[in-house]
């Protein structure tokens, strides 16, 4: 396995101030790590005895094409991923034909309802990102399968293979952290709400369409991920393109992963995807265990349903 030790550390505060919520440029990294074999990238450390992995790349991770062929058929988009879909810019809003809006954050906005009141739901830029598996209901408070999962049961059955292959890659390169993640999932998350050790999938595609937010993913930290393990992501390339690097600006590195690979990375570090250039498309699917779905054991919490789904609880209490 190729081993790389990072030397740069720009610090959390400096990185947060400069990059959080913003799209990446070449200024965000000074090293592109092109993985052609299984690779581990360690964070800066004082000695060989305290090395902490930032990311792994596992090559030739999928034995057949079923998953990638399924991912190619998924074209849905979302406006609900504010932390990863870039800042709200006035010129972009004009292109969308939205003249009146109110910012909730630099990356999300409210529009008025037909009654002329500001709506409760905040929207973000549109990106090709779809959630499958289980989640905590925004307005119910309970654990439920995503709308896409309910509408696409046949595709979801195919995508369940992602858990199998991503887990195998994880266990191969870091058996101790894999076992910690497995223990958390099996002890605290109901088996009805997961596939293997995974509860949730996020399918993403990037292509140079001239649509801004489809070309990359702004810098963010993944919400809901456990601290017991690391997040896994299968990675497929279709056609010729450059860029679309998974980048960690704190450490000044960008990862150029090969086709049919799995990246296992610390998603609690600020990260994003650089713009893609060319005629190809990058397909990925993040597979992770959402700690908010833990309902069993010492770390489990009983879901609090709200509104009409429960007596007494309010939306304000839930939020």
C-alpha atoms as one frame of an Amber mdcrd trajectory, in Angstrom:
protein
   0.000   0.000   0.000   1.246   3.458  -0.882   1.709   5.601   2.241   1.651
   9.404   2.203   2.262  11.635   5.230   0.874  15.162   4.914   3.137  17.987
   6.040   0.752  20.961   5.731  -1.788  21.985   8.361  -3.518  25.328   7.787
  -5.513  25.011  11.001  -9.236  24.588  11.623 -10.115  28.244  12.231  -8.237
  29.581   9.233  -9.695  26.923   6.954 -13.219  27.455   8.254 -13.028  31.211
   7.750 -11.697  31.004   4.200 -13.450  27.980   2.715 -16.554  26.837   4.617
 -19.577  27.084   2.322 -17.484  28.246  -0.644 -16.489  26.518  -3.847 -12.922
  25.319  -4.111 -10.267  26.793  -6.368  -6.701  25.681  -7.072  -5.673  27.865
  -4.146  -7.179  25.260  -1.802  -4.473  22.673  -2.439  -0.784  22.509  -3.227
  -0.608  18.752  -3.786  -2.692  16.417  -5.938  -2.418  12.810  -4.808  -3.126
  10.536  -7.760  -3.865   7.053  -6.493  -2.933   4.199  -8.838  -2.780   1.598
  -6.069  -4.256   1.217  -2.592  -3.198   4.351  -0.719  -3.336   5.697   2.827
  -2.949   9.417   3.551  -1.991  10.317   7.118  -2.606  13.619   8.849   0.434
  15.551  10.077   1.796  14.071  13.305   4.794  14.126  15.577   5.997  10.562
  15.041   5.309   7.265  13.351   3.420   6.109  16.433   0.582   8.621  16.344
  -0.335   8.549  12.670  -4.029   9.277  12.129  -5.547   8.546   8.706  -7.228
  11.312   6.779  -8.222   9.080   3.878  -7.714   5.775   2.157  -8.180   4.933
  -1.521  -8.939   1.287  -2.339  -8.639   0.367  -6.018 -10.638  -2.182  -8.047
 -13.288  -2.352  -5.354 -16.326  -3.454  -7.384 -16.331  -6.801  -9.221 -19.138
  -5.936 -11.653 -20.894  -2.923 -13.202 -24.364  -3.210 -11.629 -23.918  -0.311
  -9.212 -22.381   2.142 -11.688 -25.018   1.353 -14.310 -27.688   2.070 -11.691
 -26.019   5.324 -10.625 -26.037   6.496 -14.251 -29.840   6.309 -14.291 -30.267
   8.615 -11.279 -30.819  12.169 -12.504 -32.800  13.702  -9.630 -31.569  16.862
  -7.943 -32.115  18.515  -4.573 -32.271  22.031  -3.165 -31.957  20.781   0.426
 -28.165  20.466   0.768 -27.221  23.989   1.798 -23.930  23.022   3.416 -22.591
  21.511   0.198 -24.188  23.472  -2.651 -22.330  26.776  -2.576 -23.170  30.375
  -1.650 -26.373  32.107  -2.763 -25.330  34.742  -5.304 -27.590  37.504  -6.569
 -26.678  36.912 -10.217 -27.588  33.222  -9.900 -30.933  34.068  -8.302 -31.720
  36.391 -11.202 -30.969  33.576 -13.647 -33.443  31.404 -11.732 -36.065  34.128
 -12.018 -36.267  34.623  -8.244 -36.496  38.346  -7.577 -37.615  38.331  -3.960
 -35.911  36.172  -1.369 -34.454  36.370   2.120 -31.172  34.749   3.112 -31.326
  32.298   5.974 -27.584  31.760   5.741 -24.960  32.523   3.071 -25.934  29.161
   1.520 -29.742  29.096   1.871 -32.752  31.340   1.350 -36.488  31.694   1.987
 -39.114  32.686  -0.576 -42.597  34.032   0.023 -45.699  31.872   0.021 -48.834
  32.611  -1.992 -50.098  34.487   1.071 -47.147  36.849   0.882 -45.459  35.461
   4.015 -41.945  34.128   4.231 -42.008  30.327   3.990 -40.587  28.110   6.740
 -38.473  25.941   4.418 -35.050  27.237   3.391 -33.765  26.308  -0.065 -30.253
  25.986  -1.454 -28.660  25.819  -4.881 -29.733  22.814  -6.924 -27.230  19.963
  -7.088 -27.281  16.375  -8.334 -27.411  14.714  -4.917 -30.021  12.155  -3.856
 -30.524  10.483  -0.479 -31.407   6.803  -0.184 -31.881   4.593   2.840 -33.100
   5.914   6.175 -33.192   9.350   7.756 -34.727  11.265  10.623 -37.920  12.865
   9.348 -37.668  16.645   9.223 -41.301  17.208  10.131 -42.242  13.901  11.790
 -39.260  13.345  14.075 -39.400   9.595  13.413 -37.006   7.381  11.455 -38.227
   6.775   7.923 -36.949   5.812   4.510 -36.260   8.656   2.109 -38.798   9.643
  -0.507 -36.467   8.472  -3.283 -36.156   5.060  -1.618 -39.933   4.675  -1.481
 -40.268   5.665  -5.141 -37.379   3.511  -6.417 -37.403   0.174  -4.562 -35.808
  -1.766  -7.439 -32.897   0.655  -7.753 -32.403   0.696  -4.001 -32.066  -3.102
  -4.003 -29.168  -2.752  -6.457 -27.558   0.054  -4.465 -27.539  -2.093  -1.333
 -24.451  -3.743  -2.845 -22.617  -0.496  -2.096 -22.649  -1.327   1.586 -21.161
  -4.767   0.914 -18.261  -3.556  -1.236 -17.535  -0.370   0.705 -17.448  -2.350
   3.948 -15.026  -4.858   2.413 -12.735  -2.016   1.345 -12.959  -0.400   4.794
 -12.163  -3.646   6.593  -9.252  -4.335   4.247  -7.341  -1.124   4.966  -8.378
  -0.268   8.544  -9.849  -3.263  10.386  -9.806  -1.575  13.802 -11.802   1.484
  12.746 -14.076  -0.706  10.676 -14.809  -2.866  13.720 -15.555   0.237  15.820
 -18.042   1.404  13.198 -19.564  -2.073  12.983 -19.930  -2.268  16.770 -21.671
   1.109  16.877 -24.106   0.186  14.112 -25.012  -3.230  15.505 -25.308  -2.095
  19.116 -27.186   1.151  18.591 -29.011   1.159  15.230 -31.998  -1.086  14.610
 -31.314  -3.612  11.845 -34.481  -2.414  10.099 -32.785   0.945   9.551 -29.521
  -0.152   7.992 -27.860  -2.340   5.381 -24.818  -3.905   6.982 -23.246  -1.084
   8.966 -24.677   1.637   6.711 -27.938   3.522   7.198 -27.823   6.132   4.458
 -26.583   6.620   0.909 -25.957   9.900  -0.903 -25.671   9.523  -4.669 -23.877
  12.373  -6.453 -22.892  13.179 -10.005 -20.673  15.906 -11.407 -20.382  17.000
 -15.024 -19.261  20.123 -16.825 -22.723  21.361 -17.792 -22.134  25.063 -17.315
 -24.683  25.064 -14.485 -22.361  26.179 -11.683 -23.518  24.139  -8.721 -23.458
  20.862 -10.685 -19.744  21.223 -11.366 -18.443  20.776  -7.836 -19.370  20.677
  -4.173 -18.644  23.480  -1.734 -16.601  22.989   1.405 -18.498  21.439   4.301
 -18.458  18.914   7.126 -20.847  15.970   6.866 -23.613  16.107   9.439 -24.743
  12.999  11.282 -21.629  10.892  10.728 -20.411   8.876  13.687 -17.075   9.473
  15.344 -16.552   5.725  15.674 -15.475   5.251  12.088 -14.959   6.992   8.765
 -17.253   7.659   5.839 -17.006   5.506   2.711 -17.593   6.587  -0.887 -17.534
   4.554  -4.082 -16.068   6.465  -7.005 -16.599   5.902 -10.740 -15.324   7.808
 -13.777 -17.143   7.898 -17.121 -15.455   9.584 -20.092 -12.600  12.073 -20.068
 -12.435  14.884 -17.542 -10.028  16.647 -15.246 -10.571  17.970 -11.743 -13.422
  16.777  -9.511 -10.870  16.117  -6.795 -11.956  15.319  -3.260 -10.113  18.106
  -1.469  -9.224  18.856   2.147  -8.178  22.528   2.239  -6.947  22.359   5.840
  -4.205  20.001   4.692  -3.718  21.432   1.195  -4.324  18.131  -0.569  -6.587
  16.999  -3.395  -7.267  13.318  -4.092  -7.518  12.104  -7.682  -9.060   8.647
  -7.309  -9.263   6.092 -10.129 -12.355   4.531 -11.631 -13.956   1.729  -9.604
 -12.426   2.750  -6.295 -13.610   3.352  -2.748 -12.494   6.348  -0.727 -12.682
   6.069   3.049 -12.191   9.475   4.636 -12.628  11.564   7.755 -15.724  13.511
   6.766 -15.585  15.516   9.999 -12.733  17.414   8.347 -13.730  20.256   6.015
 -13.841  18.918   2.469 -15.341  19.566  -0.945 -15.061  18.667  -4.631 -13.187
  20.874  -7.099 -14.823  21.848 -10.407 -14.907  19.213 -13.136 -13.753  20.058
 -16.651 -14.291  17.985 -19.781 -16.924  15.765 -21.331 -16.939  13.054 -18.698
 -18.989  12.503 -15.566 -17.945  11.585 -12.036 -20.390   9.312 -10.195 -20.080
   8.719  -6.467 -22.155   7.341  -3.638 -21.364   8.143  -0.033 -22.411   5.352
   2.333 -22.397   6.051   6.046 -23.954   5.312   9.423 -26.029   8.256  10.654
 -25.610   8.531  14.435 -28.989  10.324  14.654 -30.656   6.998  13.864 -29.255
   5.308  16.969 -32.202   4.167  19.104 -30.714   1.277  21.101 -28.134   0.809
  23.825 -26.313   3.424  25.876 -25.926   5.845  22.955 -29.424   5.345  21.593
 -32.220   7.891  21.858 -35.931   7.265  21.494 -37.211   9.190  18.438 -39.434
  12.127  19.383 -42.235  12.443  16.884 -43.798  15.857  16.477 -46.999  17.599
  15.482 -49.798  15.284  14.447 -47.381  12.353  14.702 -47.113  12.643  18.473
 -49.100  14.114  21.329 -47.557  17.165  22.927 -44.275  17.588  21.014 -43.906
  20.722  18.921 -41.784  21.547  15.903 -39.856  24.038  18.018 -39.020  21.378
  20.611 -37.904  18.998  17.904 -35.620  21.567  16.263
